[in-house]
Amino acid sequence: MKHAKVYLFLVLANLFWAGNFVFGALVVTQISPVSLTFSRWLCASFLLVPLAWLIERVSWRRALAEWRLHAVQSALGLVGFTLFIYWALGFTTPISAAVISATNPAVIALAAALFLGDRLSGSRILGLVLSFAGVLVVLSGGSLARILESGFNPGDLLVVAAILVWTAYSLIGRRVTTPPVTATAVQAVFAIVLMLPFVLAFGLQLPTDAAGFTGLAYIILFPSVASYALWNIGAGRIGPARAGIFLNLLPVFTVLISVLLGAELSPAHIIGGALVLAGVYLTSRRRPPPTESPTPAVAQATP
């Protein structure tokens, strides 16, 4: 597969993930985050299971041997992270949510250094400082006085909570040996089981108009299925380290989509986003190993 095609796959994966913020903000005005998260993984599982077999052709018995890890991964990533993001989108803008969540790689690097003994070089420390400074600019709207007067936007804080949950998901994911699309399929099934009691207790809501159903269909087909397939095919061809650079496109695409749909882009978003992107680049940059494993890794900053 030519590199141009691989790069296109990685770009499209991030474009589709960016749409999750925009369409998620639309759908949560009509249904609850619980209903959206449950509907997303219920419908996506019917596509992910055959897709996993088609792409990876692994033994399901081998995948289920790690069921405890998959259950924890599902509770943290597919349920916890997704719920926090959709809940946040009821209070904050897709642009703010995307810029803040773009710090995921930096936060993961910091957590890996604290809990797993990974080394932090000078450039990575600088990257962490820049990333967190960028988030502070977005959280404050460019004015620390605003925080002192009215506090943080609750939606922005929910995005921060989502980042922490995804960080735990990512660190635990280092122990998972199941190929990534198959792991996502198994975890989607676990997500359905984990959320079913809440759906039975509070009911399942459906969108109220065509726009809501269109948004839900987009979330099911593109961020939940197509992005994972495209990402892991691309990462499998050029390696997860090189593919990780493309994750910087996620907030850029989210901003572009939001602005095209009429959203207002503030100076704080521009300045904060630039700091975050610069910080994530420095944090994620590393010397490639002599021979990089062709096995794709689960995406570390997916919505």
C-alpha positions in Angstrom: 0.0 0.0 0.0 1.5 3.3 -1.0 2.2 5.8 1.7 -0.2 8.4 0.2 -3.1 6.0 0.6 -2.0 5.3 4.2 -1.8 9.0 5.0 -5.3 9.5 3.5 -6.6 6.8 5.8 -5.1 8.4 8.9 -6.4 11.9 7.9 -9.9 10.5 7.3 -9.9 8.7 10.7 -9.2 12.0 12.4 -11.8 13.9 10.3 -14.5 11.4 11.3 -13.5 11.6 14.9 -13.7 15.4 14.8 -17.2 15.1 13.6 -18.1 13.2 16.7 -17.7 16.4 18.7 -19.9 18.4 16.4 -22.6 15.9 15.9 -22.4 14.8 19.5 -23.2 18.4 20.6 -26.3 18.3 18.3 -27.6 14.9 19.4 -27.3 15.5 23.2 -29.8 18.4 22.8 -32.3 15.7 22.0 -31.3 12.6 24.0 -29.4 12.0 27.1 -25.7 11.1 27.1 -26.6 7.6 28.4 -29.0 7.0 25.5 -26.5 8.3 23.0 -23.6 6.2 24.4 -25.7 3.0 24.6 -27.2 3.5 21.1 -23.7 4.2 19.7 -22.1 1.0 20.8 -25.2 -1.2 20.4 -25.5 -0.4 16.7 -21.7 -0.2 16.2 -21.2 -3.6 17.6 -23.1 -5.2 14.7 -20.6 -3.7 12.4 -17.4 -4.0 14.5 -17.7 -7.7 15.1 -17.7 -8.8 11.4 -15.2 -6.0 10.6 -12.8 -7.3 13.2 -13.0 -10.8 11.7 -12.6 -9.4 8.1 -9.5 -7.2 8.9 -7.7 -9.2 11.7 -9.1 -12.8 11.4 -8.2 -13.6 15.0 -9.4 -16.2 17.3 -12.4 -15.0 19.4 -11.3 -17.5 22.0 -8.0 -15.7 22.3 -9.7 -12.4 22.6 -12.1 -13.6 25.3 -9.2 -15.0 27.3 -8.5 -11.3 28.2 -12.2 -10.6 29.1 -11.3 -9.0 32.5 -9.0 -6.5 30.8 -11.6 -5.8 28.1 -14.3 -5.3 30.7 -12.2 -2.7 32.5 -11.2 -1.1 29.2 -14.9 -0.9 28.2 -15.9 0.7 31.5 -13.2 3.3 31.3 -12.9 4.1 27.5 -16.1 3.2 25.7 -18.5 4.0 28.6 -16.7 6.4 31.0 -14.8 8.5 28.4 -17.8 8.7 26.0 -20.3 9.6 28.7 -18.1 12.4 30.0 -17.6 13.8 26.5 -21.2 13.8 25.6 -22.2 15.2 29.0 -19.6 17.9 28.5 -21.0 18.9 25.1 -24.2 19.9 26.8 -22.3 22.7 28.6 -19.3 23.6 26.4 -18.6 24.0 22.7 -17.2 21.3 20.4 -14.2 23.6 19.8 -13.3 23.9 23.5 -13.9 20.2 24.0 -11.6 19.2 21.1 -8.8 21.6 22.0 -8.8 20.4 25.7 -9.0 16.7 24.7 -6.1 17.2 22.3 -3.9 17.1 25.4 -4.6 13.4 25.8 -1.1 12.3 24.4 0.6 14.7 26.8 -1.4 13.5 29.8 -0.7 9.9 28.9 3.0 10.6 28.6 3.0 12.2 32.1 1.0 9.4 33.7 3.3 6.8 32.1 6.3 8.6 33.6 4.7 8.7 37.0 3.2 5.2 37.2 5.2 3.1 34.7 8.6 4.7 34.9 8.7 6.0 31.3 11.5 8.6 30.8 10.6 12.3 30.3 13.2 14.2 28.3 13.6 17.9 28.4 11.6 18.5 25.2 8.7 16.3 26.5 8.6 18.3 29.8 8.5 21.5 27.8 5.7 19.9 25.7 3.7 19.1 28.8 4.1 22.7 30.1 2.9 24.1 26.7 0.0 21.7 26.5 -1.3 22.5 30.0 -0.7 26.2 29.4 -2.9 26.0 26.3 -5.6 24.2 28.2 -5.5 26.9 30.9 -6.0 29.6 28.2 -9.0 27.7 26.8 -10.5 27.1 30.3 -10.1 30.7 31.3 -11.2 32.1 28.0 -7.9 34.0 28.0 -8.7 35.8 31.2 -7.7 34.5 34.6 -9.9 37.1 36.2 -12.9 35.4 34.6 -12.1 32.2 36.5 -11.8 34.1 39.8 -15.2 35.7 39.2 -17.3 32.9 37.8 -15.2 29.7 38.0 -14.6 27.1 35.3 -17.2 26.1 32.7 -18.6 22.7 34.0 -18.4 21.3 30.5 -14.7 22.0 30.2 -14.1 20.3 33.6 -16.0 17.3 32.3 -13.7 17.1 29.3 -10.7 17.1 31.8 -12.4 14.2 33.6 -12.8 12.4 30.3 -9.0 12.9 29.6 -8.1 11.4 33.0 -10.4 8.4 32.3 -8.9 7.9 28.9 -5.4 8.1 30.4 -6.2 5.1 32.7 -7.7 3.3 29.7 -4.5 3.9 27.7 -2.2 2.7 30.4 -4.1 -0.4 31.1 -4.4 -1.0 27.3 -0.6 -1.7 27.2 -1.3 -5.1 28.7 -3.9 -6.0 26.1 -2.6 -8.3 23.4 -5.9 -8.6 21.4 -5.6 -6.8 18.0 -7.2 -3.4 18.2 -10.3 -3.7 16.0 -11.2 -7.0 17.7 -10.5 -5.4 21.1 -12.9 -2.5 20.2 -15.6 -5.0 19.1 -15.3 -7.0 22.3 -15.3 -3.9 24.4 -18.4 -2.6 22.5 -20.3 -5.7 23.5 -19.2 -5.2 27.2 -20.3 -1.6 27.0 -23.8 -2.7 26.0 -23.9 -5.1 29.0 -22.5 -2.4 31.4 -25.0 0.2 30.3 -28.1 -2.0 30.0 -29.2 -1.6 33.7 -29.1 2.2 33.4 -31.1 2.1 30.2 -33.7 -0.2 31.8 -33.9 2.1 34.8 -34.1 5.4 33.0 -35.4 4.5 29.6 -33.9 4.8 26.1 -34.5 8.1 24.3 -34.4 8.5 20.5 -33.7 11.7 18.5 -36.7 13.9 17.9 -36.1 15.0 14.3 -34.2 14.1 11.1 -31.2 16.1 12.1 -30.9 14.1 15.3 -31.2 10.8 13.6 -28.6 11.9 11.0 -26.2 12.9 13.8 -26.7 9.6 15.5 -26.1 7.6 12.3 -22.9 9.6 11.7 -21.6 8.8 15.2 -22.4 5.1 14.7 -20.9 4.7 11.2 -17.9 7.0 11.2 -16.3 7.7 14.6 -17.3 4.3 16.0 -16.5 2.0 13.1 -14.8 3.7 10.1 -12.3 5.7 12.1 -11.1 2.6 14.0 -10.7 0.6 10.8 -8.9 3.3 8.9 -6.7 4.2 11.8 -5.5 0.7 12.6 -4.9 -0.1 8.9 -2.8 3.0 8.6 -1.0 2.6 11.9 -0.3 -1.0 10.9 1.5 0.1 7.7 3.7 3.0 9.0 3.8 2.2 12.8 1.9 3.7 15.7 4.6 6.3 16.5 4.5 7.9 13.0 0.7 7.6 12.9 0.4 9.3 16.2 1.5 12.6 14.7 -1.8 12.6 12.7 -3.8 12.9 15.9 -2.8 16.6 16.0 -5.3 17.0 13.1 -8.3 16.2 15.4 -8.7 19.6 17.0 -7.9 21.3 13.7 -10.7 19.4 11.9 -13.1 20.1 14.8 -12.4 23.8 14.6 -12.8 23.8 10.8 -16.1 21.9 10.9 -17.5 24.0 13.7 -16.6 27.3 12.0 -18.1 26.1 8.7 -21.3 25.4 10.5 -21.3 28.9 12.0 -19.5 28.6 15.3 -17.5 31.5 16.7 -13.7 31.0 17.0 -12.3 33.1 19.9 -8.7 34.3 20.3 -8.5 32.0 23.4 -9.2 29.0 21.1 -6.6 30.1 18.6 -3.9 30.8 21.2 -4.7 27.8 23.4 -5.0 25.4 20.5 -1.6 26.5 19.1 0.0 25.9 22.5 -1.6 22.5 22.8 -0.6 21.4 19.4 3.0 22.6 19.9 3.1 20.8 23.3 1.6 17.6 22.0 4.1 17.6 19.1 7.1 17.9 21.5 5.6 15.4 23.9 4.9 12.8 21.2 8.1 13.3 19.3 10.5 10.4 19.7 13.3 8.8 17.8 12.0 5.9 15.8 13.3 2.5 16.9 15.5 0.6 14.4 12.6 -1.7 13.5 9.1 -0.6 14.4 6.5 -3.3 15.0 4.0 -3.5 12.2 1.2 -4.4 14.7 -1.3 -1.5 14.9 -1.9 0.0 18.3 -5.3 1.2 19.6 -5.7 4.9 19.0 -4.7 6.9 22.1 -6.8 10.0 21.5 -10.1 9.0 20.1 -13.4 10.4 21.0 
